[in-house]
Amino acid sequence: MKQKSMFETFAVLKPNLGVDAVDVSPTLYAELDKHYNKFNQHVLVSAHTFSQDWQVWEKHPAGDEIVMLLSGCCELVIRQASGEETQSLTSIGDFAIVPQNLWHTARTSTATQLLFITPGENTQNCDLDQA
């Protein structure tokens, strides 16, 4: 078994609970849709690094998403019917559960690494001023 970095190789959890390792590439998301039935009943485990606010909102109609802090700090922003709710992730291992089908984004001004466990089917993204 070869050691892998979650920042370079994502994991696809299949409906039968098998796992495929998928190398990160510029065409990754199109390839996932193509090879995994538009991500129907699949879950993506991924890690990303960022040092500024996300420029988009996203939502996941197929289920809840888990977001866990690996380093740095950030504030997750979830758009509820009653307005924006924020949750700060400040200590390594802090995590948030983003409810199914709710628009969310993240804010930070420091280098931050997050782990995501995402039900990817029909994930939607839009610019911050459009959600």
Secondary structure as UniProt FT lines:
FT   TURN            6..8
FT   STRAND          9..13
FT   TURN            15..16
FT   STRAND          19..23
FT   TURN            26..27
FT   HELIX           28..35
FT   HELIX           37..39
FT   TURN            40..41
FT   STRAND          43..50
FT   STRAND          56..59
FT   TURN            61..62
FT   STRAND          65..71
FT   STRAND          74..80
FT   TURN            81..82
FT   STRAND          83..89
FT   TURN            92..93
FT   STRAND          95..98
FT   TURN            100..101
FT   STRAND          104..107
FT   STRAND          112..119
FT   TURN            121..122
FT   STRAND          124..127
FT   TURN            128..130
//
